Amino acid sequence: MTANDTPKGQQPTATYDSAFLKACRREPVPHTPVWFMRQAGRSLPEYRKVREGVPMLESCMRPELVTEITLQPVRRHDVDAAIYFSDIVVPLKAIGIDLDIKPGVGPVVEQPIRTRADLARLRDLGPEDVPYVTEAIGLLTRELGATPLIGFAGAPFTLASYLVEGGPSRTYENAKAMMYGDPELWADLLDRLADITAAFLKVQIEAGASAVQLFDSWAGALAPADYLHSVMPASAKVFDAVAGYGVPRIHFGVGTGELLKLMGEAGADVVGVDWRVPLDEARRRVGAGKALQGNLDPTVLFTDKDTIAAKAREVLDAAAGLEGHVFNLGHGVPPNADPDALTRLVEYVHTATVR
């Protein structure tokens, strides 16, 4: 069976039986599966070559380019899953929000969302808004064969932070001011973003994605009570909206050690853990019934081969006895990391004995 003969939303048998999806489902695996956040990107010379002269957002809207970039780390590193090359602000751009990704800065929104009247600019998203996503995933599933493709989206809180702040922030003062000072507007903003995010994930799943990851990159800026009352309902709405497809749902944030249990309760099947919390402690915090993903410190990649192997062994040992474990970094691949270090790391994890 190929991706082309598989009914919409149903995985091909070979893909379904992959080590990555088995680990996500907390089933026995032949080896610990591994993939890397930002595995397709600036660390690869072949990526820099094909992206030369092409703005980031434009590169996300060219299906053949997206296909090539997504496949590059699979070819080079032999990872157990590909992740769709895109950016979390793509669905916002697709519905008409005036934004751009500025080199060295990140997403910048021309007119931030600050008032109730501004919510009208956040219209519904449909497949017709992102035809390039459907086309690219169709190309990818044919090329990937049995290798699963992970779709992804930005979580409502992280998208709201960019929209309200107008760009990256370290304090999120405008977003938090809205959350505390006008909780009804904040709730309506996140609810609308949840609908847009869910629609974007549905497009990817229906096109052939085998799993999805929700990136709540900035959720670590929140206290647990604020996350529970002001953010978790929107994330839960996203996860619930795609639950019927039966694909694994991964939830990841940076600096979210105090939120791990809540992030699992929001509806994730797999909870991503950054490098700050050992996986055995993360298992205690998250509780039973969830697989974990992570969590080698990305800076370890700048050390020598033996140190990388030793630190990877520490992660695997901390994961001993987990119901399911997907090896990953605790954040994205640094742009100046040595690609060969990643290739060696994959080989080590694949051949290491699970204790």
For each residue, the residues with C-beta under 8 A, 3 or more apart:
1: 5 6 12 13 14
2: 5 6 12 142
3: 6 12 15 138 141 142 144 208
4: 142
5: 1 2
6: 1 2 3 10 11 12 208
7: 10
8: 206
9: 205 206 245 246 247
10: 6 7
11: 6 15 16 21 148 210 247
12: 1 2 3 6 15 16 146
13: 1 16 17
14: 1 17 18 145 146
15: 3 11 12 18 21 145 146 147 148 210
16: 11 12 13 21 210
17: 13 14 21 22 146
18: 14 15 21 22 33 80 81 146 147 148 210
19: 22 23 29 30 31 32 33 80
20: 23 24 33 35 80 81 148 211 326
21: 11 15 16 17 18 24 25 148 210 211 248
22: 17 18 19 25 27 28 29 33 324
23: 19 20 26 27 29 32 33 291 324 325 326
24: 20 21 211 248 250 269 270 291 324 326
25: 21 22 248 269 291 324
26: 23 291 323 324
27: 22 23 324
28: 22
29: 19 22 23 32 33
30: 19
31: 19 349 350 351 354
32: 19 23 29 316 319 325 326 327 349 350 352 354
33: 18 19 20 22 23 29 80 81 326 327
34: 79 80 326 327 328 345 346 349 350
35: 20 39 79 80 81 82 83 150 326 328
36: 39 73 77 79 328 329 332 333 342
37: 83 252 328 329 331 332 333
38: 41 43 332 333
39: 35 36 73 77 79 83 333 342
40: 44 47 69 70 72 73 82 83 85
41: 38 44 47 69 332 333 335
42: 47 48 335 336
43: 38 47 333 334 335 336 337 338 339 342
44: 40 41 47 48 72 73 76 339
45: 48 49 339
46: 49 50 72 76
47: 40 41 42 43 44 50 51 69 72
48: 42 44 45 51 52
49: 45 46 52
50: 46 47 54 65 68 69
51: 47 48 54 59 65 69
52: 48 49
53:
54: 50 51 58 59 62 65
55: 58 59 100 101
56: 59 60 87 101 103
57: 60 61 87 89 90 93 100 101
58: 54 55 61 62
59: 51 54 55 56 62 65 66 69 85
60: 56 57 66 85 86 87 90 132
61: 57 58 90 132
62: 54 58 59 65 66 132
63: 66 67 132 135 136 139
64: 67 68 136 139
65: 50 51 54 59 62 68 69
66: 59 60 62 63 69 70 84 85 86 132 136 140
67: 63 64 70 71 136 139 140 143
68: 50 64 65 71 72
69: 40 41 47 50 51 59 65 66 72 85
70: 40 66 67 74 82 83 84 85 136 140 149
71: 67 68 74 75 82 140 143 144
72: 40 44 46 47 68 69 75 76
73: 36 39 40 44 76 77 79 82 342
74: 70 71 77 78 79 82 144 147
75: 71 72
76: 44 46 72 73 339 342 343
77: 36 39 73 74 339 342 343 346
78: 74 343 346 347 350
79: 34 35 36 39 73 74 82 346
80: 18 19 20 33 34 35 147 148
81: 18 20 33 35 147 148 149 150 210 211
82: 35 40 70 71 73 74 79 140 144 147 148 149 150
83: 35 37 39 40 70 149 150 152 213
84: 66 70 133 136 137 140 149 150 151 152 204 209
85: 40 59 60 66 69 70
86: 60 66 90 133 152
87: 56 57 60 90 101 107
88: 107 152 153 154 158 159 215 217
89: 57 92 93 97 99 101 107 154 159 162
90: 57 60 61 86 87 93 94 130 133 200
91: 94 95 125 129 130 153 196 197 199 200
92: 89 95 97 99 159 162 163 196
93: 57 89 90 96 97 99
94: 90 91 125 129 130
95: 91 92 122 123 124 125 129 196
96: 93 121 123
97: 89 92 93 109 121 122 163
98: 109 110 111
99: 89 92 93 107 108 109 110 162
100: 55 57 107 108 110
101: 55 56 57 87 89 106 107 108
102: 105 106 107 108
103: 56
104:
105: 102 108 167 168
106: 101 102 167 168
107: 87 88 89 99 100 101 102 162 167 168
108: 99 100 101 102 105 166 167
109: 97 98 99 112 113 162 163 166 167
110: 98 99 100
111: 98 118 121
112: 109 118 163 164 165 166 174
113: 109 118 119 121 122 160 163 164 189
114: 118 164 174 178
115: 118 185
116: 119 185 188
117: 120
118: 111 112 113 114 115 121
119: 113 116 122 185 188 189 192
120: 117 123
121: 96 97 111 113 118
122: 95 97 113 119 189 192 193 196
123: 95 96 120
124: 95 195 196 199
125: 91 94 95 129 130 195 196 199 200
126: 129 199
127: 130 131 134 203 206
128: 131
129: 91 94 95 125 126
130: 90 91 94 125 127 133 134 200 203
131: 127 128 134 135
132: 60 61 62 63 66 135 136
133: 84 86 90 130 136 137 200 203 204 207
134: 127 130 131 137 138 203 206 207
135: 63 131 132 138 139
136: 63 64 66 67 70 84 132 133 139 140
137: 84 133 134 140 141 149 151 204 207 208 209
138: 3 134 135 141 142 207 208
139: 63 64 67 135 136 142 143
140: 66 67 70 71 82 84 136 137 143 144 149 208
141: 3 137 138 144 149 207 208
142: 2 3 4 138 139
143: 67 71 139 140
144: 3 71 74 82 140 141 147 148 149
145: 14 15
146: 12 14 15 17 18
147: 15 18 74 80 81 82 144
148: 11 15 18 20 21 80 81 82 144 210 211
149: 70 81 82 83 84 137 140 141 144 208 209 210 211
150: 35 81 82 83 84 209 210 211 212 213 250
151: 84 137 201 204 205 209 211 212 213
152: 83 84 86 88 201 204 212 213 214 215
153: 88 91 197 200 201 204 212 214 215 238
154: 88 89 158 159 197 214 215 216 217
155: 158 159 197 214 215 216 217 219 234 235 238 251 253
156: 159 160 190 191 193 194 197 231 234 235 238
157: 160 161 190 216 218 219 222 231 234 235
158: 88 154 155 161 162 215 216 217 218 219
159: 88 89 92 154 155 156 162 163 193 196 197
160: 113 156 157 163 164 175 186 189 190 193
161: 157 158 164 165 169 172 175 218
162: 89 92 99 107 109 158 159 165 166 167 168
163: 92 97 109 112 113 159 160 166 189 193
164: 112 113 114 160 161 174 175 178 189
165: 112 161 162 168 169 172 173 174 175
166: 108 109 112 162 163 174
167: 105 106 107 108 109 162
168: 105 106 107 162 165
169: 161 165 172 173 174 175
170:
171: 176
172: 161 165 169 175 176 218 221
173: 165 169 176 177
174: 112 114 164 165 166 169 177 178
175: 160 161 164 165 169 172 178 179
176: 171 172 173 179 180 221
177: 173 174 180 181
178: 114 164 174 175 181 182 185 186 189
179: 175 176 183 186 226 230
180: 176 177 183
181: 177 178
182: 178 185 186
183: 179 180 186 187 230
184: 187 188
185: 115 116 119 178 182 188 189
186: 160 178 179 182 183 189 190 230
187: 183 184 190 191 230 233
188: 116 119 184 185 191 192
189: 113 119 122 160 163 164 178 185 186 192 193
190: 156 157 160 186 187 193 194 230 231 233 234
191: 156 187 188 194 195 233 234 237
192: 119 122 188 189 195 196
193: 122 156 159 160 163 189 190 196 197 234
194: 156 190 191 197 198 234 235 237 238 241
195: 124 125 191 192 198 199 237
196: 91 92 95 122 124 125 159 192 193 199 200
197: 91 153 154 155 156 159 193 194 200 201 214 238
198: 194 195 201 202 237 238 241 242
199: 91 124 125 126 195 196 202 203
200: 90 91 125 130 133 153 196 197 203 204
201: 151 152 153 197 198 204 205 212 214 238 241 242
202: 198 199 205 206 241 242 245
203: 127 130 133 134 199 200 206 207
204: 84 133 137 151 152 153 200 201 207 209 212
205: 9 151 201 202 208 209 212 242 245 247
206: 8 9 127 134 202 203 245
207: 133 134 137 138 141 203 204
208: 3 6 137 138 140 141 149 205
209: 84 137 149 150 151 204 205 212 247
210: 11 15 16 18 21 81 148 149 150 247 248
211: 20 21 24 81 148 149 150 151 247 248 249 250
212: 150 151 152 153 201 204 205 209 242 247 248 249 250
213: 83 150 151 152 249 250 251 252 272
214: 152 153 154 155 197 201 235 238 239 249 250 251 252 268
215: 88 152 153 154 155 158 252 253
216: 154 155 157 158 219 231 235 251 252 253 256 263
217: 88 154 155 158 253 254
218: 157 158 161 172 221 253 254
219: 155 157 158 216 222 227 231 253 254 255 256 259 263
220: 253 254 255 256 257 259
221: 172 176 218 255
222: 157 219 226 227 230 231 259
223: 226 227 258
224: 227 228 258 259 262
225: 228 229
226: 179 222 223 229 230 231
227: 219 222 223 224 230 231 232 259 262
228: 224 225 231 232 262
229: 225 226 232
230: 179 183 186 187 190 222 226 227
231: 156 157 190 216 219 222 226 227 228 234 235
232: 227 228 229 235 236 262 265 266
233: 187 190 191 236 237
234: 155 156 157 190 191 193 194 231 237 238
235: 155 156 157 194 214 216 231 232 238 239 251 263 266 267
236: 232 233 239 240 265 266 267
237: 191 194 195 198 233 234 240 241
238: 153 155 156 194 197 198 201 214 234 235 241 242 267
239: 214 235 236 242 243 249 251 266 267 268
240: 236 237 243 267
241: 194 198 201 202 237 238
242: 198 201 202 205 212 238 239 245 247 249
243: 239 240 246 249 267
244:
245: 9 202 205 206 242
246: 9 243
247: 9 11 205 209 210 211 212 242
248: 21 24 25 210 211 212 269 270 291
249: 211 212 213 214 239 242 243 267 268 269 270
250: 24 150 211 212 213 214 268 269 270 271 272 293
251: 155 213 214 216 235 239 263 264 266 267 268 270 271 272
252: 37 213 214 215 216 271 272 274 293
253: 155 215 216 217 218 219 220 256 259 263 272 274
254: 217 218 219 220 274 331
255: 219 220 221 274 276
256: 216 219 220 253 259 260 263 274
257: 220 260 273 274 276 277 282 285
258: 223 224
259: 219 220 222 224 227 253 256 262 263
260: 256 257 263 264 271 273 277 282 285 286
261: 264 265 285 286 287
262: 224 227 228 232 259 265 266
263: 216 219 235 251 253 256 259 260 266 268 271
264: 251 260 261 268 271 286 287 290
265: 232 236 261 262
266: 232 235 236 239 251 262 263
267: 235 236 238 239 240 243 249 251
268: 214 239 249 250 251 263 264 271 290
269: 24 25 248 249 250 290 291
270: 24 248 249 250 251 290 291 292 293 324 326
271: 250 251 252 260 263 264 268 282 286 290 291 292 293
272: 213 250 251 252 253 292 293 294 295 328
273: 257 260 277 279 282 292 293 294 295 330
274: 252 253 254 255 256 257 277 294 295 330 331
275: 294 295 296 297 298 329 330 331
276: 255 257 330
277: 257 260 273 274 281 282 285 295
278: 281 282 295 318
279: 273 282 283 292 294 295 315 318 319 322 325
280: 283 284 318 319 320
281: 277 278 284 285
282: 257 260 271 273 277 278 279 285 286 292 294 295
283: 279 280 286 292 321 322
284: 280 281 287
285: 257 260 261 277 281 282
286: 260 261 264 271 282 283 290 292
287: 261 264 284 290
288: 323
289: 323
290: 264 268 269 270 271 286 287 323 324
291: 23 24 25 26 248 269 270 271 322 323 324 325 326
292: 270 271 272 273 279 282 283 286 295 319 322 324 325 326
293: 250 252 270 271 272 273 325 326 327 328
294: 272 273 274 275 279 282 315 326 327 328 329 330
295: 272 273 274 275 277 278 279 282 292 315 328 329 330
296: 275 300 311 312 315 327 328 329 330 345
297: 275 300 311 329 330
298: 275 301 329 330 331 332 333 334 337
299: 302 334
300: 296 297 303 307 308 311 312
301: 298 308 329 333 334 337 338 341 342 345
302: 299 334 337 338
303: 300 307 308 311
304: 307 308
305: 308 309 341 344
306: 309 310
307: 300 303 304 310 311
308: 300 301 303 304 305 311 312 341 344 345 348
309: 305 306 312 313 344 345 348
310: 306 307 313 314
311: 296 297 300 303 307 308 314 315
312: 296 300 308 309 315 316 327 345 348 349 352
313: 309 310 316 317 352
314: 310 311 317 318
315: 279 294 295 296 311 312 318 319 327
316: 32 312 313 319 320 325 327 349 352 354 355
317: 313 314 320 355
318: 278 279 280 314 315
319: 32 279 280 292 315 316 322 325 327
320: 280 316 317 354 355
321: 283
322: 279 283 291 292 319 325
323: 26 288 289 290 291
324: 22 23 24 25 26 27 270 290 291 292
325: 23 32 279 291 292 293 316 319 322
326: 20 23 24 32 33 34 35 270 291 292 293 294
327: 32 33 34 293 294 296 312 315 316 319 349
328: 34 35 36 37 272 293 294 295 296
329: 36 37 275 294 295 296 297 298 301 332 333
330: 273 274 275 276 294 295 296 297 298
331: 37 254 274 275 298
332: 36 37 38 41 298 329
333: 36 37 38 39 41 43 298 301 329 337 342
334: 43 298 299 301 302 337
335: 41 42 43
336: 42 43
337: 43 298 301 302 333 334 341 342
338: 43 301 302 341 342
339: 43 44 45 76 77 342 343
340: 343 344
341: 301 305 308 337 338 344 345
342: 36 39 43 73 76 77 301 333 337 338 339 345 346
343: 76 77 78 339 340 346 347
344: 305 308 309 340 341 347 348
345: 34 296 301 308 309 312 341 342 348 349
346: 34 77 78 79 342 343 349 350
347: 78 343 344 350 351
348: 308 309 312 344 345 351 352
349: 31 32 34 312 316 327 345 346 352
350: 31 32 34 78 346 347
351: 31 347 348
352: 32 312 313 316 348 349
353:
354: 31 32 316 320
355: 316 317 320
